[in-house]
Amino acid sequence: MKKEDIHFGDWQRVFLGDVPGGFYFEVIFRIAVIYVILMVSMRLMGKRMASQVSRNEMIALVSLAAAIGVPLQAPDRGILAAVIIAAVVILMQQCIARLSIINQRTESLTQGDLTVLINDGQLDLSQMKLSGITREKAFAQLRSRGTRHLGEVKRLYFEAGGSFSFVPNEPAVPGLLILPDNDEAFASQVCKVTEQKICKKCGSSFNVEQDDSKCPHCGAKESTFAVL
């Protein structure tokens, strides 16, 4: 389309485009076929596609979405190309899934590994940095599970699929408060401040015998009192 053909007020072009009206009846047939292709594709790729989506499954979904877009909108493009793309995506997905079952290394390369974000009430800041998870995001995940401080956390895993897994610490020990700073009134109701000094950054035990002492875990100098 040339630029001189585009002008404001051409409502037929805006709403109907430059295709004949009969194409929109064809679109109904096209979307019905594409819907069946997607339904069959999702069924063949397994039940996991309907739950937590992994990296490879996300790539498969994006590929399918890109494949169906063109034949739905372009009258000069056939549906067969979308069928072939869907078949290739399903084949690759099935092959990767089978290889992942047979070989653990293949699964790690394609799906990734889980990461331990919190270990015995202490934040692993190096692993959080590698995973791109901030302290506040980890705290938000814990607060959604009713956790008040890190002493209640035995492990927090960041799964390969992008979800979080929480293992409680029983019994709970004094730890770093994770409730918001602007909600001190509620924090004082549900938590009791102890005399134990911990690192304000990662929650590990802090040596207060020296004024210039550093956290042995992360190297921070700022400390706070643990809560229980």
Legacy VTK file of the C-alpha trace (Angstrom):
# vtk DataFile Version 3.0
C-alpha trace
ASCII
DATASET POLYDATA
POINTS 228 float
0.000 0.000 0.000
1.297 3.382 -0.989
1.396 6.247 1.500
-0.969 8.351 -0.625
-3.584 5.615 -0.195
-3.606 6.160 3.591
-5.677 9.059 4.868
-7.750 9.719 7.967
-11.464 9.078 7.559
-11.152 6.027 5.306
-13.278 3.954 7.672
-13.715 1.070 5.255
-9.929 0.573 5.185
-9.647 1.029 8.966
-12.309 -1.534 9.880
-12.455 -3.873 6.879
-9.001 -3.500 5.372
-8.236 -3.969 1.680
-9.704 -7.455 1.387
-13.105 -8.303 -0.072
-15.953 -8.877 2.328
-16.054 -12.566 1.492
-12.678 -13.039 3.169
-14.281 -12.575 6.589
-16.455 -15.637 6.006
-13.249 -17.449 5.140
-11.691 -16.223 8.391
-14.393 -18.092 10.325
-13.351 -21.317 8.626
-9.653 -20.534 9.112
-9.997 -19.881 12.839
-11.979 -23.102 13.262
-9.188 -25.080 11.588
-6.482 -23.246 13.538
-8.364 -23.897 16.780
-8.398 -27.622 16.035
-4.667 -27.498 15.215
-3.887 -25.796 18.511
-6.105 -28.162 20.487
-4.444 -31.213 18.948
-0.987 -29.675 19.423
-1.592 -28.968 23.106
-2.956 -32.465 23.579
0.056 -34.090 21.929
2.535 -31.998 23.926
1.106 -33.314 27.191
-0.750 -32.186 30.292
2.107 -29.982 31.487
1.221 -27.435 28.810
-1.948 -26.707 30.776
-0.104 -26.145 34.069
3.333 -24.693 34.816
5.030 -23.822 31.521
8.750 -24.504 31.159
11.175 -22.669 28.885
10.822 -25.135 26.027
7.053 -25.184 26.335
6.984 -21.387 26.295
9.059 -21.442 23.090
6.602 -23.943 21.616
3.651 -21.731 22.502
5.280 -18.660 20.992
6.120 -20.594 17.829
2.533 -21.785 17.492
1.226 -18.287 18.092
3.506 -16.909 15.375
2.450 -19.673 12.991
-1.284 -19.091 13.297
-1.145 -15.295 13.056
-0.256 -15.083 9.366
-2.911 -17.420 7.858
-5.592 -15.780 9.984
-4.888 -12.280 8.689
-3.329 -12.699 5.242
-5.743 -13.940 2.545
-2.817 -14.921 0.290
-1.347 -17.305 2.882
-2.617 -20.846 3.243
-3.284 -22.889 6.381
-0.921 -25.688 5.374
2.122 -23.713 6.556
0.636 -23.456 10.065
-0.012 -27.213 10.064
3.605 -27.955 9.099
4.981 -25.556 11.730
2.757 -27.106 14.402
3.948 -30.592 13.424
7.614 -29.545 13.634
7.070 -27.854 17.018
5.332 -30.938 18.417
8.070 -33.240 17.105
10.853 -31.141 18.623
8.995 -30.823 21.918
8.444 -34.579 22.135
12.077 -35.331 21.270
13.385 -32.925 23.916
10.982 -34.353 26.501
12.096 -37.930 25.811
15.779 -36.999 25.905
15.241 -35.164 29.196
13.728 -38.293 30.728
16.637 -40.457 29.573
19.476 -38.023 30.330
19.539 -35.758 33.385
22.173 -33.544 31.770
19.905 -32.894 28.801
17.126 -31.844 31.153
19.470 -29.444 32.949
20.664 -27.927 29.671
17.173 -27.432 28.263
15.123 -26.761 31.385
17.701 -25.266 33.760
18.372 -26.162 37.404
16.688 -25.129 40.606
18.372 -22.522 42.787
18.483 -22.362 46.577
17.578 -18.778 47.489
17.317 -19.233 51.272
19.322 -21.768 53.234
18.540 -22.259 56.949
17.114 -18.772 57.356
19.886 -17.009 55.406
19.577 -15.350 52.031
22.029 -16.627 49.421
22.628 -13.265 47.757
25.032 -14.615 45.137
22.469 -17.140 43.869
19.727 -14.516 43.988
21.849 -12.228 41.837
22.479 -14.968 39.282
18.764 -15.784 39.178
17.664 -12.149 38.972
15.569 -12.437 42.142
15.558 -9.411 44.454
15.188 -9.528 48.226
11.751 -7.950 48.033
10.517 -10.481 45.505
11.697 -13.347 47.706
10.127 -11.690 50.749
6.855 -11.228 48.873
6.780 -14.943 48.060
7.341 -15.777 51.714
4.735 -13.285 52.968
2.159 -14.852 50.641
2.699 -18.072 52.609
2.188 -16.367 55.961
5.896 -16.138 56.832
6.947 -13.277 59.119
10.730 -13.709 59.344
13.534 -15.788 57.829
13.844 -17.929 60.937
10.685 -19.700 59.784
12.320 -20.728 56.489
14.390 -23.886 56.102
14.674 -23.646 52.314
13.296 -21.479 49.543
13.863 -22.991 46.106
13.553 -21.189 42.792
12.483 -23.989 40.481
13.643 -24.387 36.886
10.102 -23.648 35.719
10.057 -20.270 37.464
7.964 -21.241 40.488
8.964 -21.079 44.164
9.017 -23.985 46.614
8.979 -23.354 50.353
10.168 -25.658 53.141
9.335 -24.400 56.660
11.814 -24.462 59.524
10.332 -26.405 62.431
10.693 -25.200 65.069
11.280 -21.629 63.983
14.375 -19.770 65.191
15.036 -16.012 65.447
15.504 -14.479 62.022
15.394 -11.383 59.854
12.028 -9.621 59.743
10.516 -9.665 56.242
7.369 -7.652 56.908
7.231 -4.202 55.237
8.994 -1.346 57.015
5.897 0.832 56.781
3.827 -1.675 58.779
5.697 -1.563 62.080
2.504 -1.662 64.137
1.513 -5.049 62.736
5.088 -6.361 62.989
5.176 -5.528 66.683
1.961 -7.497 67.177
3.061 -10.726 65.480
6.821 -10.706 66.170
8.956 -10.329 69.276
12.338 -8.620 69.052
15.182 -10.695 70.510
18.666 -9.721 71.682
20.352 -11.688 68.914
22.197 -9.579 66.345
21.976 -10.629 62.696
23.000 -9.199 59.336
20.400 -6.775 58.052
21.148 -7.751 54.456
21.149 -11.560 54.466
19.972 -12.565 57.962
23.030 -14.544 59.077
24.530 -14.325 62.569
26.527 -11.163 63.192
29.618 -10.713 65.348
29.187 -7.530 67.385
32.362 -7.800 69.458
34.194 -5.492 67.071
32.948 -2.149 65.788
34.253 -2.825 62.278
32.936 -6.397 62.126
31.476 -7.646 58.866
28.917 -10.287 58.061
30.799 -13.550 57.413
28.215 -14.513 54.810
27.821 -11.434 52.592
30.337 -8.902 53.941
27.752 -6.277 54.952
28.428 -4.129 58.016
24.872 -3.183 58.968
23.179 -5.345 61.612
19.778 -5.541 63.269
17.999 -7.527 65.964
16.423 -10.835 65.033
12.724 -11.424 65.688
10.789 -14.474 66.714
LINES 1 229
228 0 1 2 3 4 5 6 7 8 9 10 11 12 13 14 15 16 17 18 19 20 21 22 23 24 25 26 27 28 29 30 31 32 33 34 35 36 37 38 39 40 41 42 43 44 45 46 47 48 49 50 51 52 53 54 55 56 57 58 59 60 61 62 63 64 65 66 67 68 69 70 71 72 73 74 75 76 77 78 79 80 81 82 83 84 85 86 87 88 89 90 91 92 93 94 95 96 97 98 99 100 101 102 103 104 105 106 107 108 109 110 111 112 113 114 115 116 117 118 119 120 121 122 123 124 125 126 127 128 129 130 131 132 133 134 135 136 137 138 139 140 141 142 143 144 145 146 147 148 149 150 151 152 153 154 155 156 157 158 159 160 161 162 163 164 165 166 167 168 169 170 171 172 173 174 175 176 177 178 179 180 181 182 183 184 185 186 187 188 189 190 191 192 193 194 195 196 197 198 199 200 201 202 203 204 205 206 207 208 209 210 211 212 213 214 215 216 217 218 219 220 221 222 223 224 225 226 227
